[in-house]
């Protein structure tokens, strides 16, 4: 059993060493989240965190060979495992506060497995304090793993426009403030081309409206015209129901708003100062009007930008916390 544990530790340490070293040279392995791109540039004393990780895994691999022969090597191995596990727990907590990182979780998983297998190689590590460190590490590991799964498998879904658009707009079909906002947006073609529309369904009636909109798209309808109809017309009584996949996508949009701390719609996320063309008239034969002149997004929405420069709120919008609450017919700037 000791031999198997030793070679397992060597394999895990080698995998961690290779993974960190490759990422230190820009391989971006397992980089599926925004946090990976942010943390890849993190340094301490001018040295990448991945380099420190490679050094730690390399030392663990070397010490593993001597841990059964030398008490000093075994003690050094145990101290390095504990120090690395504590450091990784702190970094998991940091990810909990800021951005989860998929590639960092690969490093954490390898380190956690090393800490567990070390219990077989060094039985004297079986102490309440050591189990407590592993338990704390596991607690934050599970939380971050769930956040990463949500980011990867349940991202917000743009029902109109590219998901990497400059402007993100969260709206629901029957909200009066949303309808007024969409009326303004759809009259500005250049802004619509840079916008992603994320739909929110507060109740079953809105689900039917959105389901009809999606059905129109599947039937080949013009997406811009179908979007306008969504906010100006009621769906037919025999509209096809929404599939569970589409319901899950809508829930992902609500989850995204919850992560941003937003509790009402409409919500517009955009650069603080964004120049847009001012509409003059529709070109013949075009569903989207042509436009000339320059204005700003603030002028269009008639709302001040948030202090962070990235959002526009509507205090008289519809609440997500109480969908049955009556939505105001007018909007007031925050």
Secondary structure, 3 states (H helix, E strand, C coil): CHHHHHHHHHHHHHHHHHHHHHHHCCCCCCCCCHHHHHHCCCEECCEEHHHHHHHHHHHHHHHHHHCCCCHHHHHHHHHHHHHHHHHHHHHHHHHHHCCCCHHHHHHHHHHHHHHHHHHHHCHHHCCHHHHHHHHHHHHHHHHHHHHHHHHHHCCCCCCECCCCCCEEEEECCCCHHHHHHHHHHHCCHHHHHCEEEEECCCCHHHHHHHHHHHHHHHCCCCHHHHHHHHHHCCCCCCCCCCCHHHHHHHHHHHHHHHHCCCCEECEEECCCCCEEEEEEECCCCCCCCEEEEEEEHHHHHCCCCCCCCCEECECCCEECCCCCCCCCCCCCEC
